[in-house]
Amino acid sequence: MKATLIVTCPDQRGLVAAIAGFLAQHEANIVEFQETVSAEDGQFFARVVFEVSGSSIAAEEIGPAFTPLARRFDMQWKVYFSTQRKRMGILVSRYDHCMFDLLQRVKSGELAVDVPFVVSNHADLEHVATFFGVPFHHLPVTAATKPEQEARIKALADEARADFLVMARYMQILSGELLGHFPHRVINIHHSFLPAFIGGRPYHQAYERGVKLIGATAHYATEDLDEGPIIDQDVVRVHHGETIDDLVRKGRDIERVVLARAVRMHTENRVVVSGRRTIVFA
């Protein structure tokens, strides 16, 4: 079994030596050690993967043993174990490409997550969830019923023990109450290279502006629409002879890839949120 230690704290001398020394003291073999320091605020970030099996400390003893060291350096930290497979709830509307891609990657083993449910405000994609053997919940929503519908999503996620949610082209704006229940644990895919062309029709805006690159952005959803901390982005070149349909077709290919990369990085505990930005350990 392996463990991943995530550390954030003010940068200071001896941090790397202290963390490595702690693991060496307990005969834990370090597999990866990645660290960086933010030039803006002097914050230290580290991601350390080590083998628990074969060490002199049990998994349940790591937290209590590491706490004194963490207090000494004023660390915010968390340990994730490889035996703790994350559970991903999917929210979707009518576009199927991102949902289908994620479920196919899960089925093939490319994404090491469990999918306990799919929620949609439309019934159109129930057959896709059924094909992959995932429970599908049709929860229609209007402005009047939004609080009730979101309460059902929250209850469903809690019952299924979902660790995070993915908005796989879920064309609804989530409330602050629901997002607050999953802080930095709701991943959204936006069909634009943010911060350009926010809102619901970015491909049309890109076409009208005559841009030469379009893209997609995966980010953590916040109450500020399309302004959450960015996890991953990518672009594809377009030219003047292409139509809006061409841009949409190319864009959907990018959306699939960017969302899948963001989900993988999240599930592998490679993303640390720092204010409006993220630190992503490749």
N, C-alpha and C positions, 0 to 999 in steps of 0.2 A: 504494500500500500504506500502511496505517495501523499504528501501534503503540500499545499501551497500557502505560503505566508505572505500577506500583503501588509506593508508598513508605510505609514505617512507620518512625518514629524518634522520639526525644524532641523535644518541641516546643522551638523556639528561633528567635531572630530570623534573618531572611534566608532561610528555607527556600523560600518561594514564589518569591522573587526569584532564588534560586540555580538552582532547577529551570527556571524560565522563561528565565533567562539562558543556561543551557546549551543549551536548544533553539533559542533565538534565535541563539546563536553559530554553530550548525550549520544555520541557515536552515530549521528545521523549523517548519511551521505548526501551532500548537496549536488543536485542534478543541474539546476539552473540558478544563477544569481544575476538579476538585472536590476540596475538602480540608475536614478537620474536625479538631478537637482534643478528646480525651477529658478531661473535667473531673476524672475520678477519678484518673487516673495521668499526665496531661500528655503523652500520646502523640499524635503527629501522624500523620494518615493522608491520603494523596492518591492520586487516580486521574487520570492525565493521558493524554489521547488526542491524538496528533499524527500528521501526515503525514510518512512517510519519503520517499515519492516526491516529488522536487523539492527535497529538502534536500541539503546538501553532505556528508552522511555516509551510508555504506552501512549496511544493517541489521546486518551482522556486526561493524561497528565501534562500534556504540552502547554495548555492554556495556563493552569496555575503556576507552572514552572517558569513560563516566559513573562508573566505579569510583573515581577519586580524589575526586570530589565526594561520592559516597556515604560514603566513609571519613571525610571531613571532618565530616559531620553524623551519623555513626554510623547510617546508614540500613540497613534491610533492604528489599530492592527486587527487582523482577523486571520484565522486559519481555516482552510478548506481541505477536505480529505477526498481522495480519488474515489472512495466508496460512496460518496454522497452525490449521486447523479441528480442533476437539476431537472425540474419539472417546468415545462413551458406551455402556458396557455396561449392560444392563437385567437386574435380578433380579426375579422375579415368582413367585407361587405360583398360586392359583386365581382370584383376582379380576382381571378383565380391564380394568376401566375406566381405570385410570391408564396401563397399558401401551398400550392402544389409543389413548388420547388423545395420548400422547407420540409414538408412531409416526406418527399422522396429522399432527401438527404438524411433524414432521421432513419427511414427504413433501410437505407444502404449502410448505415453505421457511420456516415461522414460526420454527422452531428450527434454527439453523445448526450442526448437529452431524452426525456420522456414527454409525451404530449397527452395530457389527461383530457383535454377538451378543445373544441373549436366553438367559438361564439360568433354569431353573425346577426346583423339586423335585417338580413334578407334570407330567404330559404333557398336561394339559387344553388349554393355550393354544398348542400348536404351530401350529394352523391360523391363528391371528392373526399370528404371526411369518411364516409362509409367505405369507400374503396380502400382507404388506408387503415380502417378499423379504429377510427377515433370518434368518440362521442361528439355529436353535433347538437348545439343548442341554438334554436332560432329565437332571438329576443328582439322583436321589433321595437323601434324607438321613435318618439316624437318629442317635440320640445316640452310638451306637458308631461310625458311619461319618462323623461330622461332620468330623474332621480331614482325612480323605482327600477328602471332597467339597469342602471349602474349598480344599485344595491344588489340586484340578482347576480350581476357579474362578480361583484366582490364576494358574495356568499358562495358562489360556485367555485371561485378561485381558492377561497379558504378551505372549503370542503375537499377540494382536489389537492390541497397542499402545493399549489403552484408557487414556484420560486420567483417567476417573472412572467410578464406578458409581452407578446409581440403583436404590434398593429401591422398586419400584413396587407396593407392597403385597406385599412378600416377607415371608412370615410366619415368618421364622427370625431368631434372634439371632446376629449375626456375632461371631466370636471377636476378641479383641484382636490376635491375630497377623495376621488378614486385614485388619482395620481399620488396623493399623500399616503395612501395605503401601500403603495409600491414605490417608495422613493428610489429614483434612479434604477428602477427595475421594470420600466415599460419602454420597449424599443420600438421606434416608429421608423418606417421607410418613407422618405419624401422624394417625389419624382422631380427633383431639381438639385443642382449643385448649390446648396445653401451657402451664403445668405441670398443668392439671387433667386428671384421668382418664387416667393412664398405664396401660399394659398392653394386653391384647388385646381387651377388650370395653368400650370407652369409650362407645359409644352406649347400651348397656344401663345403664351407670353414670349417664349423663346423664339418661336417662329416669327412672330410679329416684329421682334427686335432684330432678327437676322443674325443671331449668334452663330458661331462656328463650332461651339462645343456645348453639349448638353450633358447632364449627369444625374446622379442620385446620391442621396445622403441618408445614412442611418444615424439616428440620434436618440438620446433618452428624452422621452416626451415630458414637457413641463407645461405649466399653465400659460406660458408665453408661447403662442402658436409658432411652431417651426423654429424655435430659438433654443431648444435644449442642447446640452453638451453633445458634441458630434463624436461618433465612434468611428465611422468609416465613410469614405466618399470615393467616387470614381467618375470618369467622363468618357464620352465617345465623340468623335468628330462628325459634324454634319455639314452640308453645303446647301447653296442657294436653290438647287434643283429639286430638293426633297420636299415632300409635303408634310403636313402636320401628322398624318398617319404614319409616315416614315419615321418621324421623330418619336412618336409614341412607341412604335415597334422597337426601335433601337433602345429607347429609354427603358422599356420593360426588361430587356436583357440585362442592362446595368443594375436595375432595381433588384433582380433576383440575386445577383452576385454580391452586391454590397450588403444586402440584408443578411444573407447567409454568412458572410464574413463577420459581420457585427455580432450575430448570434453566437458564432463559434468563439470569438474573442471574449464575449461576456461569460459564456459557460466555462471557459478555461481560466476565468478570473484574471484576465489580462488588462482590464479596463479599470482605471481609478479616476473618479470624478474630482476635479479641483476647481471649484467655482463654476464658471460657465464653460470650462474647458475639460478635456480628458487627457490623462496620460495613458497611452496604449502601448503595452509591452508586446512587441512582435514575437 
